[in-house]
Amino acid sequence: MMVMDEITDFFNEHIAPPHKIISVKKQTENEEEVWRGLVEVIEEKEYMKKYANDQMVGLYEVFLDEEGDVTGFARISLRYRSDLEEQA
């Protein structure tokens, strides 16, 4: 639960409130335990409402170290909220 709280706090402070945390997974990289999360964020909500456009949803990948501190993130996709999610 600590990892999800850290992700939520990071996104609230630096990007936008998370719409949904899709996954959180522990992995081993270079003999260290790290966490990888996928987070959906509603992008520019007020702007999209003002111009009556569908909301945009950004999918972010976020990485945390063994202590649960965010070490990096990247937006990996952007779609209209009404579009179907891409299937991998």
Phi and psi in degrees as a GROMACS rama.xvg file:
@    title "Ramachandran Plot"
@    xaxis  label "Phi"
@    yaxis  label "Psi"
@TYPE xy
-59.263  -39.2618  MET-2
-64.2388  -43.9923  VAL-3
-65.3402  -37.6123  MET-4
-64.2506  -41.456  ASP-5
-64.6083  -42.2054  GLU-6
-61.4387  -47.2737  ILE-7
-59.8615  -47.1005  THR-8
-61.4871  -43.5654  ASP-9
-61.8056  -47.4045  PHE-10
-67.7219  -38.6986  PHE-11
-60.3399  -38.8404  ASN-12
-81.6795  -36.2656  GLU-13
-112.52  -23.1273  HIS-14
-125.804  -78.0728  ILE-15
-169.253  157.066  ALA-16
-58.7348  134.146  PRO-17
-64.3436  134.692  PRO-18
-77.6183  -43.9197  HIS-19
-158.301  133.155  LYS-20
-91.1178  113.095  ILE-21
-79.9777  -43.1036  ILE-22
-155.247  154.24  SER-23
-139.973  126.911  VAL-24
-138.328  134.358  LYS-25
-85.4021  135.35  LYS-26
-135.185  161.997  GLN-27
-110.546  123.455  THR-28
-131.821  125.92  GLU-29
51.5499  44.6424  ASN-30
64.0257  16.7593  GLU-31
-116.626  144.025  GLU-32
-83.1565  121.866  GLU-33
-128.887  164.759  VAL-34
-116.277  144.538  TRP-35
-127.878  130.312  ARG-36
-126.891  153.819  GLY-37
-118.203  129.159  LEU-38
-132.565  134.22  VAL-39
-97.7821  136.418  GLU-40
-131.344  135.2  VAL-41
-77.5449  120.011  ILE-42
-90.2999  132.025  GLU-43
44.3024  54.3577  GLU-44
-55.5397  -48.6952  LYS-45
-66.0884  -40.3249  GLU-46
-61.578  -45.2041  TYR-47
-66.0966  -38.5859  MET-48
-63.2001  -43.4301  LYS-49
-59.0926  -38.4868  LYS-50
-100.739  15.2319  TYR-51
55.8969  33.9447  ALA-52
-99.1465  158.854  ASN-53
-64.8179  147.171  ASP-54
-68.0587  148.806  GLN-55
-99.5656  138.836  MET-56
-115.846  122.038  VAL-57
-96.5587  137.056  GLY-58
-104.605  121.02  LEU-59
-113.483  143.186  TYR-60
-104.488  132.632  GLU-61
-131.36  142.37  VAL-62
-119.522  139.318  PHE-63
-129.102  147.539  LEU-64
-84.0223  -174.092  ASP-65
-59.4279  -30.5775  GLU-66
-83.0824  -6.43419  GLU-67
90.7079  13.3048  GLY-68
-90.2487  137.906  ASP-69
-67.3261  127.314  VAL-70
-110.093  -13.8337  THR-71
-179.574  160.832  GLY-72
-157.194  160.91  PHE-73
-156.614  141.462  ALA-74
-81.0102  125.881  ARG-75
-106.095  -13.3579  ILE-76
-161.403  161.965  SER-77
-143.871  129.938  LEU-78
-146.994  160.15  ARG-79
-69.4431  144.62  TYR-80
-59.4621  -34.1327  ARG-81
-77.7666  -15.183  SER-82
-71.4894  149.694  ASP-83
-69.5602  145.927  LEU-84
-67.6401  146.318  GLU-85
-68.6511  139.763  GLU-86
-101.254  126.7  GLN-87
